[in-house]
Amino acid sequence: MNLEQLEKSLQPFLPEGTAAIYCRQIAGIRSINFKLTRERTSKHGDYRNHVSKWRHQISINVTLSPYHFLVTLLHETAHLLVHERFRNHGDPHGPRWKAAFSEVIQPWIVQGILPPKLAFALENHIKKGYATTTGDAGLLAVFRELEGVGQSIITLDSLPPGTVFELQGHFFRKGEKMRTFYRCYSLTGKKEYRVRGTAEVTPFDES
C-alpha cells in the first residue's frame, strides 16, 4: 500500500485533514501493513514486526473515536520506531518507547494541529509517563468530550464501593482500590477480577 492509498484508507477514521499529516510523518519508513480491526476489549491497537511479507504491522480498532484513533496510531508508530532503531524493545513501554512516543507526538502539539484541550492532555500524558490511554483518566475524558458523549459516560471510578455494575454483559460488585484498578467480584462465578477505574460501566439497581 503506497502513501496515497494509505491516506484514503485512514481518512474515514481520523479527524479531518490528519491522515495526510500522518502519512507525511512516516514517509521514510518502508514495508508497513496497516490493519483496521473490529473492537477488541483487551486493546485499542497493536504493533508487530516481521508479519508475513511485511516488516511492520500496525492494527487499530475502527470503533475508536477519531482523536482516540489518531493517538492510538501514534502510540503504535512509536513502537515501530523503537524496533527500527534498536530491534529489541526491552520493556515495551520503557524509556526507549517513551522517548519515541514523545518524538512522534510533539509535532502535533507544537504546530497547533490538535484541539488545545487535547494538546494539553497529551503533554500531561507524556510528562507522567502513561503506558496506555486507558490508564489516563484525564485523556479519556478529553476524548469523550470531543466525541460529545462525556456527560453520558459512567466510569468505575465514579461509583461508590459496593455498587453492582455491568461490564461486557457480566455483573460485578465494586471492591477496594488498587492504584488504578479495583478489586471487583463476579456475581455469577464468585471470582475476583481487577477492573481499571476508567472502564465504562453500567450501574445496576439492586432494589
Backbone bond lengths (Angstrom), bond angles and torsions (degrees), N, CA, C in turn:
res aa  C-N    CA-C-N  psi(-1)  N-CA   C-N-CA  omega(-1)  CA-C   N-CA-C  phi
1 M - - - 1.463 - - 1.530 109.08 -
2 N 1.345 116.85 122.53 1.461 119.12 177.77 1.529 110.04 -82.70
3 L 1.339 116.93 174.10 1.461 121.00 -174.20 1.527 112.36 -64.73
4 E 1.325 116.95 -34.58 1.466 119.71 178.39 1.525 110.83 -64.94
5 Q 1.324 116.72 -42.84 1.466 121.10 177.45 1.525 110.92 -65.93
6 L 1.331 115.77 -40.79 1.458 119.99 179.42 1.522 110.87 -62.70
7 E 1.317 116.89 -44.10 1.469 120.42 178.91 1.521 110.84 -57.46
8 K 1.328 116.99 -44.54 1.466 120.65 -179.67 1.527 111.54 -65.50
9 S 1.331 117.08 -36.51 1.464 119.50 -177.87 1.524 111.51 -74.13
10 L 1.343 117.48 -28.34 1.461 120.69 -178.80 1.526 113.32 -87.24
11 Q 1.314 117.59 -24.11 1.466 121.71 -174.65 1.528 114.63 -50.96
12 P 1.342 119.73 -43.07 1.480 118.80 -177.96 1.529 114.46 -65.30
13 F 1.330 117.30 -16.90 1.462 120.27 -173.03 1.525 113.74 -109.50
14 L 1.327 117.29 -11.51 1.457 122.27 -177.54 1.517 111.42 -107.82
15 P 1.349 118.11 158.48 1.466 120.51 174.25 1.536 110.10 -57.72
16 E 1.294 116.81 150.19 1.464 122.11 -175.81 1.531 111.45 -54.14
17 G 1.312 115.76 131.11 1.456 122.03 175.87 1.513 115.63 85.59
18 T 1.325 118.26 -10.54 1.472 119.58 -173.66 1.529 113.04 -87.03
19 A 1.321 118.71 -20.40 1.469 120.04 -179.91 1.527 110.13 -62.65
20 A 1.331 116.98 -42.09 1.466 120.76 179.83 1.526 111.14 -65.68
21 I 1.330 116.64 -39.32 1.471 120.79 178.89 1.519 110.44 -63.46
22 Y 1.322 116.61 -44.47 1.462 120.57 179.50 1.527 110.88 -62.46
23 C 1.321 116.88 -44.21 1.467 120.04 -178.53 1.525 111.67 -62.46
24 R 1.327 117.02 -35.98 1.465 119.55 175.87 1.531 110.26 -66.54
25 Q 1.322 116.20 -34.42 1.467 120.28 -177.90 1.521 112.08 -66.28
26 I 1.321 117.88 -33.12 1.466 121.06 -177.40 1.522 112.74 -103.67
27 A 1.324 116.91 13.92 1.473 120.97 -172.44 1.523 113.07 -57.73
28 G 1.332 118.35 -29.28 1.460 119.83 -177.20 1.514 115.11 -87.01
29 I 1.331 117.09 -1.10 1.471 120.55 -177.52 1.528 109.32 -99.98
30 R 1.311 116.43 131.50 1.463 121.00 -176.07 1.525 112.23 -105.24
31 S 1.321 114.10 159.35 1.463 123.33 172.11 1.529 112.71 58.20
32 I 1.346 114.95 61.61 1.465 120.94 175.95 1.524 108.71 -115.99
33 N 1.306 116.53 130.56 1.459 121.65 172.70 1.527 108.47 -105.57
34 F 1.341 117.07 124.38 1.460 121.91 177.55 1.519 108.61 -103.16
35 K 1.319 114.78 124.67 1.457 121.04 -175.31 1.526 109.80 -118.19
36 L 1.321 116.93 121.40 1.460 122.25 177.40 1.520 107.87 -94.52
37 T 1.333 116.61 125.42 1.459 120.51 -173.64 1.525 110.88 -122.11
38 R 1.322 115.78 160.23 1.455 120.48 173.62 1.527 109.01 -73.16
39 E 1.311 117.02 175.06 1.460 120.94 -174.49 1.527 111.64 -60.45
40 R 1.344 115.11 134.05 1.458 122.46 173.60 1.526 107.24 -121.07
41 T 1.305 117.20 123.73 1.464 119.57 -175.47 1.525 111.64 -71.20
42 S 1.322 117.98 -23.23 1.469 120.93 -175.51 1.519 113.23 -84.99
43 K 1.327 117.92 -19.86 1.462 120.07 -177.76 1.525 110.57 -162.57
44 H 1.339 114.86 156.95 1.466 121.28 178.36 1.521 111.59 -94.32
45 G 1.322 116.33 -28.31 1.461 120.97 -178.89 1.511 110.33 -154.14
46 D 1.346 115.57 175.20 1.452 119.50 -175.71 1.530 109.25 -158.50
47 Y 1.328 115.82 143.59 1.471 120.28 172.06 1.516 109.03 -120.92
48 R 1.321 115.83 136.01 1.465 121.26 174.60 1.519 108.61 -137.86
49 N 1.328 116.07 151.57 1.467 119.76 178.28 1.518 110.33 -115.98
50 H 1.330 114.54 152.43 1.463 123.30 178.40 1.529 111.30 53.22
51 V 1.320 115.26 56.33 1.466 122.51 176.67 1.522 107.95 -100.27
52 S 1.323 117.67 116.77 1.457 122.94 -179.21 1.532 108.88 54.26
53 K 1.327 117.67 -125.20 1.476 120.51 -177.61 1.520 112.11 -87.98
54 W 1.351 117.26 -1.52 1.461 120.63 -175.05 1.516 111.71 -96.25
55 R 1.335 114.68 145.23 1.465 119.77 174.82 1.523 110.59 -77.98
56 H 1.332 115.72 -34.83 1.465 121.40 -179.11 1.522 109.63 -134.19
57 Q 1.332 116.71 146.80 1.465 120.87 171.12 1.526 109.89 -138.27
58 I 1.326 115.53 129.42 1.458 122.29 175.08 1.517 107.81 -118.16
59 S 1.332 116.47 128.07 1.466 120.18 175.50 1.529 108.64 -118.14
60 I 1.338 116.48 141.04 1.460 122.57 -179.40 1.523 108.96 -134.72
61 N 1.331 117.04 140.14 1.462 121.21 176.17 1.538 109.98 -70.55
62 V 1.303 116.99 127.23 1.468 120.43 -178.72 1.525 112.38 -75.52
63 T 1.337 117.45 -9.48 1.468 120.77 -179.19 1.528 112.19 -82.02
64 L 1.326 118.63 -6.49 1.459 120.91 179.47 1.524 110.98 -70.17
65 S 1.336 116.36 149.67 1.462 120.13 173.49 1.529 108.48 -67.03
66 P 1.342 119.29 158.53 1.469 121.10 -172.32 1.530 115.26 -53.80
67 Y 1.338 118.42 -47.24 1.462 118.93 -178.41 1.520 111.74 -72.01
68 H 1.322 117.40 -33.20 1.468 120.67 175.60 1.530 109.33 -66.56
69 F 1.318 117.15 -39.63 1.470 122.24 176.49 1.526 109.45 -59.95
70 L 1.335 116.97 -45.94 1.463 121.20 -178.64 1.521 111.67 -61.22
71 V 1.328 117.29 -48.60 1.457 120.16 -177.86 1.535 110.59 -65.44
72 T 1.322 117.43 -37.52 1.466 120.61 176.49 1.528 110.44 -64.04
73 L 1.314 116.51 -40.75 1.469 121.52 177.87 1.535 110.59 -60.87
74 L 1.326 116.71 -43.04 1.464 120.57 178.76 1.532 111.16 -68.89
75 H 1.326 116.25 -35.95 1.476 121.53 175.86 1.528 110.25 -58.27
76 E 1.330 116.40 -48.27 1.467 120.20 -178.24 1.525 111.20 -71.20
77 T 1.326 117.08 -31.30 1.458 120.43 177.01 1.526 110.45 -64.31
78 A 1.325 117.15 -33.69 1.468 120.43 175.88 1.527 110.62 -62.88
79 H 1.339 117.45 -39.13 1.471 120.16 175.53 1.530 109.99 -61.31
80 L 1.329 116.27 -40.86 1.462 121.03 178.63 1.527 110.66 -59.83
81 L 1.340 116.98 -45.31 1.464 120.92 -179.06 1.525 111.53 -62.54
82 V 1.338 116.46 -39.38 1.462 119.58 178.01 1.524 110.37 -61.05
83 H 1.343 116.30 -42.51 1.465 119.07 179.58 1.526 110.81 -66.88
84 E 1.319 117.94 -39.62 1.460 121.54 179.16 1.532 110.80 -59.86
85 R 1.319 116.39 -39.44 1.463 120.50 -172.68 1.522 114.22 -89.46
86 F 1.345 116.44 -34.16 1.459 119.39 -171.60 1.530 114.09 -122.07
87 R 1.331 116.59 -13.09 1.467 122.82 -176.42 1.533 112.44 65.90
88 N 1.327 117.33 -46.79 1.465 120.56 -179.13 1.526 109.07 -102.54
89 H 1.334 116.70 118.22 1.457 120.99 -177.92 1.523 113.35 -65.78
90 G 1.325 117.87 -34.44 1.452 119.66 -167.55 1.519 108.19 67.52
91 D 1.313 116.88 -134.10 1.465 121.36 174.48 1.529 107.91 -65.38
92 P 1.352 119.07 120.51 1.471 120.95 -175.42 1.517 114.43 -53.81
93 H 1.341 117.39 -34.18 1.461 120.51 179.23 1.530 110.39 -121.19
94 G 1.322 114.80 36.68 1.454 121.19 179.34 1.522 112.44 -84.29
95 P 1.341 117.68 -162.90 1.467 122.05 -175.29 1.526 114.10 -57.35
96 R 1.337 117.53 -38.51 1.474 119.18 -179.27 1.531 111.06 -64.43
97 W 1.331 115.26 -45.36 1.460 117.96 179.90 1.528 110.73 -66.82
98 K 1.311 118.00 -42.90 1.469 120.87 -179.26 1.517 111.32 -59.63
99 A 1.328 116.74 -40.63 1.461 120.22 177.92 1.525 111.11 -66.39
100 A 1.333 116.65 -41.23 1.465 120.54 179.54 1.524 111.24 -66.72
101 F 1.331 117.29 -40.56 1.466 120.27 -179.75 1.530 110.17 -65.61
102 S 1.331 116.62 -41.95 1.464 120.04 177.35 1.527 110.19 -60.40
103 E 1.324 116.55 -41.94 1.466 121.66 178.88 1.529 111.46 -62.68
104 V 1.317 115.84 -42.86 1.470 120.66 -177.82 1.528 111.28 -69.13
105 I 1.337 116.95 -38.91 1.463 120.45 -172.06 1.524 113.00 -84.40
106 Q 1.340 118.53 -26.73 1.458 121.33 -173.39 1.532 114.00 -57.71
107 P 1.347 120.10 -43.67 1.470 118.59 179.33 1.526 113.58 -58.71
108 W 1.317 117.31 -31.65 1.456 121.36 179.52 1.527 111.02 -71.12
109 I 1.318 115.95 -31.54 1.461 120.87 -178.45 1.523 111.24 -80.29
110 V 1.343 116.42 -49.98 1.467 119.83 -172.38 1.525 112.93 -73.16
111 Q 1.320 117.52 -24.15 1.459 119.96 -179.17 1.528 112.71 -90.06
112 G 1.322 117.56 3.57 1.455 119.95 175.54 1.511 114.55 69.68
113 I 1.321 117.01 27.29 1.469 120.85 -179.98 1.525 110.83 -74.78
114 L 1.329 115.60 -36.56 1.463 121.63 -174.71 1.519 111.53 -91.77
115 P 1.344 117.83 154.80 1.475 120.52 172.55 1.525 109.71 -56.12
116 P 1.340 118.57 141.94 1.472 121.10 -176.14 1.528 114.03 -52.61
117 K 1.338 117.88 -41.33 1.463 120.04 -179.58 1.523 111.35 -62.52
118 L 1.320 116.35 -39.26 1.462 120.01 -179.84 1.524 110.34 -71.13
119 A 1.336 117.45 -41.15 1.458 120.68 178.40 1.526 110.61 -59.69
120 F 1.335 116.80 -43.77 1.467 121.07 179.07 1.533 110.41 -63.50
121 A 1.337 116.93 -43.73 1.461 121.48 -179.50 1.527 111.06 -63.63
122 L 1.333 117.26 -37.05 1.462 120.65 179.79 1.528 111.41 -71.95
123 E 1.323 117.28 -36.45 1.468 119.80 174.89 1.527 110.23 -60.34
124 N 1.317 115.90 -42.60 1.463 120.59 177.93 1.531 110.73 -66.90
125 H 1.328 116.04 -38.87 1.468 122.99 178.75 1.527 110.09 -58.28
126 I 1.323 116.52 -45.24 1.465 121.81 -179.63 1.529 110.42 -70.14
127 K 1.322 115.58 -44.13 1.471 120.56 -177.42 1.526 111.50 -59.73
128 K 1.338 116.82 -40.14 1.457 120.87 -177.51 1.529 112.82 -86.10
129 G 1.322 116.91 -6.37 1.456 120.36 173.63 1.513 115.55 72.07
130 Y 1.352 117.10 34.30 1.468 119.25 178.02 1.526 110.34 -63.54
131 A 1.329 115.90 140.11 1.462 120.78 179.25 1.524 112.35 -85.86
132 T 1.346 117.28 -26.82 1.463 121.23 -178.61 1.517 109.82 -141.22
133 T 1.327 116.40 159.34 1.462 120.04 176.25 1.523 111.03 -70.86
134 T 1.328 118.05 -30.51 1.463 120.08 -177.70 1.519 112.25 -67.67
135 G 1.317 117.63 -20.09 1.457 120.51 178.25 1.513 113.89 -86.79
136 D 1.315 117.71 -7.22 1.467 122.85 -176.07 1.522 109.16 -107.92
137 A 1.332 116.69 96.76 1.466 121.18 -176.43 1.526 111.93 -62.14
138 G 1.339 117.55 -36.73 1.455 120.75 -179.81 1.508 112.29 -64.71
139 L 1.323 117.16 -42.98 1.460 121.42 179.14 1.521 110.69 -66.98
140 L 1.326 117.30 -41.91 1.462 120.34 178.07 1.529 110.96 -61.29
141 A 1.332 116.77 -38.65 1.468 120.58 179.35 1.529 110.75 -62.91
142 V 1.333 117.12 -37.91 1.472 120.44 178.36 1.524 110.25 -67.78
143 F 1.334 117.14 -42.38 1.469 119.77 176.24 1.531 110.22 -55.88
144 R 1.330 116.64 -45.70 1.466 121.11 -177.28 1.524 110.93 -66.83
145 E 1.333 116.31 -38.59 1.467 119.87 178.50 1.526 110.82 -64.47
146 L 1.335 116.95 -43.00 1.459 120.97 179.13 1.523 111.34 -65.95
147 E 1.323 115.14 -30.01 1.467 120.23 178.84 1.525 111.50 -81.57
148 G 1.340 116.18 -13.21 1.457 120.71 178.41 1.508 114.33 81.53
149 V 1.331 117.36 21.87 1.466 119.78 -178.65 1.526 111.79 -123.56
150 G 1.317 117.65 10.84 1.453 120.68 -173.78 1.516 114.17 -55.29
151 Q 1.324 117.19 -40.88 1.466 119.83 -175.96 1.521 112.97 -73.92
152 S 1.322 117.28 -21.29 1.466 119.83 -176.06 1.523 113.07 -92.84
153 I 1.326 117.10 -6.41 1.457 120.99 -177.42 1.532 110.59 -88.85
154 I 1.326 116.59 133.04 1.467 122.34 174.49 1.525 107.61 -115.24
155 T 1.320 116.51 124.16 1.459 120.66 178.68 1.529 110.23 -104.05
156 L 1.330 115.66 160.91 1.460 120.08 179.50 1.528 110.70 -61.30
157 D 1.310 117.91 -34.51 1.467 122.02 178.40 1.530 112.09 -54.02
158 S 1.346 115.94 -35.36 1.460 120.26 -172.83 1.531 113.73 -81.34
159 L 1.331 117.92 -8.36 1.464 120.85 -176.73 1.532 111.34 -91.59
160 P 1.332 117.90 143.79 1.472 120.70 176.36 1.528 110.79 -67.97
161 P 1.338 118.07 152.60 1.468 121.26 175.15 1.527 110.88 -56.04
162 G 1.307 116.76 141.97 1.460 121.50 -179.84 1.508 114.64 90.61
163 T 1.346 117.36 -9.11 1.464 120.53 -179.53 1.518 110.71 -68.20
164 V 1.324 115.80 139.26 1.463 121.31 172.89 1.523 108.01 -89.31
165 F 1.314 116.64 135.17 1.468 120.67 -178.73 1.526 110.13 -141.94
166 E 1.335 113.36 161.60 1.468 120.44 177.51 1.516 109.06 -107.36
167 L 1.316 116.10 137.11 1.461 122.68 176.66 1.519 108.21 -143.60
168 Q 1.327 115.88 117.32 1.465 122.13 178.45 1.527 112.08 54.66
169 G 1.344 115.68 40.46 1.456 120.63 175.08 1.512 115.26 82.70
170 H 1.337 117.85 4.74 1.464 121.64 179.56 1.528 109.48 -120.86
171 F 1.343 115.60 152.84 1.468 120.65 -177.05 1.530 110.50 -108.79
172 F 1.347 114.40 137.03 1.457 121.20 -177.03 1.528 109.64 -137.17
173 R 1.338 115.29 160.12 1.459 120.95 170.93 1.530 107.99 -111.94
174 K 1.336 115.54 130.92 1.460 120.51 -177.16 1.519 110.81 -73.24
175 G 1.344 115.51 131.14 1.453 121.54 178.06 1.509 112.03 -111.91
176 E 1.335 116.74 -150.00 1.453 121.36 -173.80 1.528 111.75 -77.82
177 K 1.339 114.17 158.25 1.460 120.56 -177.25 1.515 111.28 -83.57
178 M 1.349 115.75 143.37 1.465 123.62 175.64 1.533 106.99 -131.29
179 R 1.319 116.36 87.37 1.473 121.92 -175.86 1.530 109.66 57.37
180 T 1.345 119.21 -109.38 1.467 120.54 -177.84 1.521 112.39 -95.69
181 F 1.333 117.29 1.49 1.466 122.02 -179.52 1.526 110.10 -117.19
182 Y 1.339 115.05 167.61 1.457 121.81 172.50 1.517 108.83 -126.27
183 R 1.327 115.77 145.12 1.467 119.59 168.19 1.525 106.76 -73.25
184 C 1.315 116.34 126.30 1.460 120.42 179.14 1.524 108.62 -130.37
185 Y 1.314 115.18 146.24 1.461 119.99 -171.02 1.530 110.27 -118.42
186 S 1.321 115.53 122.54 1.456 120.70 179.58 1.519 110.18 -64.26
187 L 1.325 117.25 136.77 1.461 121.13 179.41 1.516 111.85 -82.74
188 T 1.331 116.49 -13.03 1.469 119.22 -178.29 1.526 111.55 -105.65
189 G 1.331 117.07 -50.68 1.463 120.13 -176.44 1.512 113.80 -89.37
190 K 1.353 118.07 -5.59 1.468 123.12 -179.93 1.530 112.18 58.52
191 K 1.325 116.49 25.11 1.456 120.64 179.17 1.523 110.13 -99.73
192 E 1.336 114.86 159.26 1.463 121.01 178.06 1.527 109.33 -100.14
193 Y 1.336 115.62 137.53 1.455 121.36 178.84 1.528 109.57 -130.40
194 R 1.325 115.88 156.13 1.462 121.05 170.71 1.522 107.86 -101.31
195 V 1.329 116.53 124.04 1.461 121.16 -179.38 1.528 108.05 -122.47
196 R 1.316 116.49 130.82 1.457 121.12 -178.73 1.531 110.32 -65.59
197 G 1.320 116.67 141.72 1.459 121.18 -177.72 1.512 114.09 -63.15
198 T 1.321 117.68 -25.05 1.470 121.31 -179.94 1.523 113.10 -84.41
199 A 1.332 118.08 -0.88 1.463 120.67 -179.86 1.516 111.37 -61.14
200 E 1.315 116.83 139.19 1.470 122.05 178.52 1.530 108.06 -83.41
201 V 1.333 116.43 122.55 1.466 120.63 -173.73 1.528 109.87 -131.24
202 T 1.337 115.06 168.26 1.459 122.18 176.03 1.518 108.76 -120.96
203 P 1.354 118.09 113.15 1.471 120.13 179.42 1.526 111.02 -62.61
204 F 1.327 116.26 148.50 1.462 121.53 179.60 1.529 108.63 -119.33
205 D 1.329 115.34 128.02 1.470 121.61 -179.53 1.519 109.05 -84.64
206 E 1.334 117.18 115.77 1.465 121.39 -177.23 1.535 112.96 -83.16
207 S 1.323 117.41 -9.17 1.484 119.52 -175.76 1.520 111.77 -73.39
